[in-house]
Amino acid sequence: MSHANAAAAHADAHRTSTGLSHNKLLMWTFLASDCMFFGSLIMTYMVYRGRSLNGPYPDDVFNIPFTSVSAAVLLLSSLTMVLALSALQRGKIKVFRVWILATALLGLLFLGGQYYEFTEFSHLGLGLGTNVFGSSFFVLTGIHGTHVGLGIIWLLTLFAFSFRGLVRQDNAEKVEIAGLYWHFVDIVWIVIFTFVYLLPY
């Protein structure tokens, strides 16, 4: 049996009845549960956003142009993630390293923007315990930021592992699974940005 056929047989042996590997199925299951988690947080925010008895209110603190740029940065990272996976699947490990590192750096840039935004809100008098708007807003966006931070650590780990030969063309599924997580985080931000920042107060 050739090496290619042996690899294919090994992959088939580790697939579930759905046709997905165990690791990929586990990631989809996690994302489904996380989707419900974020759905509950967004619904909580929508319920309480207009019920604060004291300010500041969303219109007093939001800077839509700035947050739009941050959103664009995170969405751009989805493209670089796709390019990283494509490069690895074609065996171009150096190109993979460039794009996976670019993805992590874009994620860091997004988190930097979120930190700046939180700092500005604090200067304007909005904190976690200021009112129900502040509480629901910081919990929702803070948990999303935590997801982005964990994703960045994951991407940088894959980048480092590629130098040790642990990330290769024949095990590109590792990067594909990380990509699923990263794209999910990006999609969640689109939903958050729409409901939290763009819908009229």
Backbone torsions as a table, in degrees:
resi	resn	phi	psi	omega
1	MET	NA	131.6	-179.7
2	SER	-69.6	165.8	-180.0
3	HIS	-62.6	-39.8	-179.4
4	ALA	-64.5	-43.7	179.7
5	ASN	-67.1	-37.4	178.6
6	ALA	-64.7	-40.6	178.7
7	ALA	-64.9	-40.7	179.6
8	ALA	-65.5	-41.1	178.8
9	ALA	-65.2	-38.8	178.4
10	HIS	-64.0	-41.0	179.7
11	ALA	-65.8	-42.8	179.5
12	ASP	-62.3	-34.7	-178.7
13	ALA	-68.0	-21.6	-178.3
14	HIS	-104.7	16.2	176.9
15	ARG	-96.7	149.9	177.1
16	THR	-88.6	179.8	179.7
17	SER	-65.9	-14.9	178.2
18	THR	-80.6	-10.7	-175.2
19	GLY	92.6	-8.2	177.7
20	LEU	-94.6	153.9	174.4
21	SER	-70.7	163.0	179.7
22	HIS	-60.8	-41.7	-178.9
23	ASN	-65.0	-42.1	-179.3
24	LYS	-69.2	-38.8	177.5
25	LEU	-64.5	-39.3	177.7
26	LEU	-62.6	-40.9	178.6
27	MET	-65.3	-43.0	178.0
28	TRP	-61.9	-37.9	178.1
29	THR	-65.2	-43.5	177.7
30	PHE	-62.1	-43.6	-179.0
31	LEU	-64.9	-36.3	177.4
32	ALA	-63.0	-43.5	179.0
33	SER	-68.2	-38.0	179.1
34	ASP	-68.0	-31.6	177.0
35	CYS	-62.5	-43.7	177.6
36	MET	-65.9	-37.0	179.0
37	PHE	-62.0	-49.5	178.9
38	PHE	-66.9	-33.9	177.2
39	GLY	-59.8	-41.8	178.9
40	SER	-67.2	-38.1	178.1
41	LEU	-66.2	-41.2	179.3
42	ILE	-66.3	-41.0	177.9
43	MET	-63.6	-40.0	177.3
44	THR	-61.6	-43.7	177.9
45	TYR	-60.7	-45.6	-177.6
46	MET	-63.8	-33.4	179.8
47	VAL	-69.0	-39.6	-171.9
48	TYR	-98.9	-9.5	-171.6
49	ARG	-61.2	-28.5	-178.0
50	GLY	-107.1	15.7	-174.0
51	ARG	-111.7	8.2	178.9
52	SER	-68.8	135.4	179.1
53	LEU	-84.8	-17.8	179.0
54	ASN	-139.4	154.4	-178.8
55	GLY	-83.5	-176.3	2.9
56	PRO	-76.0	157.7	-178.3
57	TYR	-108.0	170.4	-177.9
58	PRO	-50.8	-44.5	-178.5
59	ASP	-64.8	-20.5	-178.5
60	ASP	-80.9	-21.1	-171.6
61	VAL	-122.5	-27.6	-173.8
62	PHE	-67.4	138.2	173.2
63	ASN	-119.7	87.6	-172.3
64	ILE	-59.6	-44.2	179.2
65	PRO	-58.2	-43.1	-179.8
66	PHE	-64.4	-46.4	-179.1
67	THR	-66.3	-30.4	177.4
68	SER	-64.4	-39.3	177.7
69	VAL	-65.6	-42.7	177.9
70	SER	-60.7	-41.4	178.8
71	ALA	-63.6	-41.2	179.3
72	ALA	-63.1	-38.3	178.0
73	VAL	-61.6	-44.8	-179.2
74	LEU	-67.5	-38.9	178.8
75	LEU	-66.1	-36.3	177.1
76	LEU	-61.8	-31.8	-180.0
77	SER	-66.2	-24.4	175.4
78	SER	-66.0	-38.6	177.4
79	LEU	-64.4	-45.7	-179.9
80	THR	-65.8	-30.2	176.7
81	MET	-66.1	-42.6	177.1
82	VAL	-61.7	-42.9	-180.0
83	LEU	-65.4	-36.0	178.2
84	ALA	-64.4	-47.2	179.8
85	LEU	-63.6	-43.1	-180.0
86	SER	-60.8	-41.8	179.7
87	ALA	-63.6	-42.6	-179.5
88	LEU	-66.1	-40.6	179.8
89	GLN	-64.6	-23.8	177.2
90	ARG	-94.0	4.0	177.1
91	GLY	80.4	12.4	-178.8
92	LYS	-94.5	81.5	-171.9
93	ILE	-66.8	-36.2	-180.0
94	LYS	-67.8	-40.1	177.5
95	VAL	-66.3	-39.2	176.4
96	PHE	-56.6	-45.2	-178.2
97	ARG	-61.9	-39.1	179.6
98	VAL	-62.4	-47.7	-174.8
99	TRP	-74.7	-35.5	179.5
100	ILE	-69.3	-36.4	177.0
101	LEU	-68.8	-39.2	177.3
102	ALA	-61.5	-39.1	178.7
103	THR	-62.3	-45.9	179.3
104	ALA	-63.6	-39.8	-179.3
105	LEU	-67.3	-37.9	175.9
106	LEU	-64.9	-38.3	175.6
107	GLY	-62.6	-42.1	177.4
108	LEU	-63.3	-37.8	178.3
109	LEU	-64.1	-40.3	177.0
110	PHE	-62.2	-45.8	179.3
111	LEU	-63.5	-36.0	175.8
112	GLY	-62.0	-40.6	177.0
113	GLY	-65.1	-38.9	178.7
114	GLN	-66.6	-39.6	177.3
115	TYR	-62.0	-43.9	178.5
116	TYR	-61.6	-43.6	-179.7
117	GLU	-62.3	-46.6	179.0
118	PHE	-60.2	-39.4	179.6
119	THR	-64.6	-42.8	178.3
120	GLU	-63.7	-41.1	178.4
121	PHE	-61.8	-39.7	179.0
122	SER	-62.7	-41.0	178.3
123	HIS	-64.9	-28.3	179.3
124	LEU	-86.3	1.1	175.2
125	GLY	96.9	8.7	179.8
126	LEU	-101.2	120.2	176.9
127	GLY	-131.2	-179.3	-178.1
128	LEU	-60.9	-34.9	-177.5
129	GLY	-105.9	12.7	-177.2
130	THR	-67.4	-50.4	179.6
131	ASN	-158.6	179.2	-176.9
132	VAL	-68.3	-29.2	174.8
133	PHE	-62.6	-49.0	-179.5
134	GLY	-61.5	-41.5	-178.8
135	SER	-63.3	-50.4	-177.0
136	SER	-69.3	-35.1	-179.8
137	PHE	-66.8	-50.4	-176.1
138	PHE	-68.3	-34.0	177.8
139	VAL	-66.2	-47.3	-178.4
140	LEU	-63.2	-55.2	-175.8
141	THR	-72.4	-30.1	177.5
142	GLY	-67.2	-41.2	178.3
143	ILE	-67.3	-38.0	176.1
144	HIS	-63.1	-43.1	178.0
145	GLY	-60.5	-36.1	176.5
146	THR	-63.3	-40.3	176.6
147	HIS	-61.4	-42.4	178.4
148	VAL	-62.9	-43.6	179.6
149	GLY	-60.1	-43.7	177.4
150	LEU	-63.9	-37.7	177.1
151	GLY	-63.4	-39.8	178.7
152	ILE	-62.6	-43.3	177.5
153	ILE	-60.1	-42.3	178.6
154	TRP	-61.1	-47.5	-178.2
155	LEU	-63.7	-43.2	179.7
156	LEU	-66.6	-31.7	175.8
157	THR	-65.7	-43.4	176.9
158	LEU	-62.6	-40.0	177.8
159	PHE	-60.0	-46.7	180.0
160	ALA	-66.4	-41.1	-179.0
161	PHE	-64.5	-26.7	-178.8
162	SER	-64.5	-26.3	178.6
163	PHE	-78.6	-16.6	179.3
164	ARG	-100.3	5.9	178.7
165	GLY	77.6	14.8	-178.1
166	LEU	-91.4	-11.4	175.2
167	VAL	-121.5	112.7	-174.4
168	ARG	-136.6	176.0	179.3
169	GLN	-62.0	-37.5	-175.2
170	ASP	-79.4	-8.3	174.2
171	ASN	-127.1	38.0	-177.5
172	ALA	-63.4	-12.9	178.8
173	GLU	-61.0	-27.8	176.6
174	LYS	-57.4	-43.4	179.8
175	VAL	-75.1	-35.3	178.5
176	GLU	-61.3	-41.8	179.5
177	ILE	-66.5	-41.6	175.4
178	ALA	-61.9	-36.3	178.0
179	GLY	-64.5	-38.9	177.0
180	LEU	-59.2	-44.4	178.9
181	TYR	-63.0	-45.4	-176.3
182	TRP	-65.1	-42.9	178.5
183	HIS	-64.0	-37.2	177.3
184	PHE	-60.9	-45.5	179.5
185	VAL	-60.5	-39.4	178.3
186	ASP	-65.8	-43.8	-179.6
187	ILE	-64.1	-41.0	178.4
188	VAL	-60.3	-38.6	179.8
189	TRP	-66.2	-35.9	176.1
190	ILE	-58.7	-44.1	179.4
191	VAL	-65.4	-45.8	179.3
192	ILE	-61.4	-46.3	-178.7
193	PHE	-59.8	-40.8	-179.6
194	THR	-67.2	-50.3	-175.1
195	PHE	-75.0	-37.1	-174.0
196	VAL	-85.6	-44.5	-172.3
197	TYR	-98.1	-34.0	-170.3
198	LEU	-95.9	-31.3	179.3
199	LEU	-68.2	136.8	-178.0
200	PRO	-62.5	143.4	-178.7
201	TYR	-75.8	NA	NA
